Amino acid sequence: MVSFRDYFQEGPIPWTQSNLLGLQYLSGEEITLILDQAAEFKRLAAEGHSKLGLLKGTVVGNLFFEPSTRTRTSFGLAAKRLSADTVDFSPSGSSLSKGESFLDTARNIEAMGVSLMVVRHKTPGAQLFLSQRMNSPVLNAGDGTHEHPTQGLLDVMTMRERCGDLTGKTVALVGDIRHSRVARSNIWGLTKLGAKVIVCGPATLIPPQIEKLGVEVSHSLDDVIPRVDCINLLRIQFERQRGAFFPSIQEYAHLFGMNATRLKRARENVVILAPGPINRGVEITPHVADGKHSVILDQVSNGLAVRMAALYLLHRRQQELLSFPPEPQVSLI
């Protein structure tokens, strides 16, 4: 096992966030710090150092109030790679069914010795609500349609690996922008690193006034494809839709699905991303998903490194605050 002292310098780090609630709340420098730390963890893993002692003695609680496979598994593995213990919570069979509140559930889990909480919830802002009432750091693993910061970070990390500095690069986010928390985290992360973002999809799946986030809007994938360095294909969020947003799956795939014919019109080194789970034959055809331009599996492996970095930085910040608590503010009357 590689210890903390072997690879990381002790002392204060340029990270001042007590929680990770969204990329909206981070600076470009803070986003870069997470990505650089993730790249270092990925390098160590490639050298055979898959187990680090950086969070030994820490208990990470995974509180998922919505279904998850990839994110939950990735956070659990990330915590174990850092030598933390984990506690997994799901609402089925819990005291929530007996009327216990969301806050009381979290407080009880914290009282059992959990020192860092990874939380997914269907309500936008749920993690912010918790962070204002808990002592433990809160890491947002998805809050409704608001944000999914670690997915945004791993997407940006994957683009950065293929494209280098993202300043001046153009990225298309294609699909169900209206219901996608991933889209919002991508927008915040990419624009803060200097990239241009185009959101593309049916008019019914583009939120009103999204241009205020500094993005361009297009309703034609064929017009967008030749202009971009990266294309991130966002799945249709059927579980969040209450109504018909397009005539049929077949029509959506015809107009907005990434296929071999469209790929021929793209730039030679275009990067194709797709946060899982993907709907093959809808947002992306198997030929493209499994082709040389696809980095879907790189996204998965980078997700592990990003989540290790997020857990590590929040833990370090927590330890700094415990060692050097802020001085009380004295008001003069």
QUINORNOR-V38476 format. One record per backbone hydrogen bond with DSSP energy under -0.5 kcal/mol. CO is the residue of the C=O (numbers start at 1). NH is the residue of the N-H. Records with the same first field share a line. If there is no record, write none. Layout:
CO->NH  NH
//
This chain:
2->53
3->6  7
4->7  8
13->15
19->21
20->140
22->25
23->26
27->31
28->32
29->33
30->34
31->35
32->36
33->37
34->38
35->39
36->40
37->41
38->42
39->43
40->44
41->45
42->46
43->47
44->49
45->48
48->50
51->2
53->56
55->58
58->60  85
59->61  115  116
60->62  87
61->63  118
62->64  89
63->65  120
64->91
69->73
70->74
71->75
72->76
73->77
74->78
75->79
76->80
77->81
78->82
79->84
80->83
81->52
82->55
83->57
85->60
87->62
89->64
91->94
94->97
95->98  100
96->99
101->105
102->106
103->107
104->108
105->109
106->110
107->111
108->112
109->112  114
110->113
115->137
116->61  118
117->119  139
118->63
119->141
120->65
121->144
122->124
123->126
125->129
126->130
127->131
128->132
130->133  134
137->117
138->20  140
139->119  141
140->150
142->121
143->146  147
147->143
148->151  152
149->153
150->154
151->155
152->156
153->157
154->158
155->159
156->160
157->161
158->162
159->163
160->164
166->169
169->196
170->229  230
171->198
172->174  232
173->200
174->234
175->177
177->180
179->181
180->184
181->148  185
182->186
183->187
184->188
185->189
186->190
187->191
188->192
189->193
190->193  195
191->194
194->168
196->171
197->216
198->173
199->218
200->175
202->205
203->206
205->177  178  207
207->210
209->212
210->213  215
211->214
216->199
218->201
220->224
221->225
222->226
224->227  228
225->228  267
229->271
230->172
231->233  273
232->174  234
234->176
236->238
237->240  241
238->241
243->245
248->252
249->253
250->254
251->255
252->256  257
253->257
255->221
257->259
258->285
259->263
260->264
262->265
263->266
267->270
271->231  273
272->295
273->233
278->280
279->282  283  284
283->258
284->281  282
285->289
286->290
288->291
291->294
293->272
295->299
296->300
297->301
298->302
299->303
300->304
301->305
302->306
303->307
304->308
305->309
306->310
307->311
308->312
309->313
310->314
311->315
312->316
313->317
314->318
315->319
316->320
317->321
318->322
319->323
320->324
328->330
329->331
//
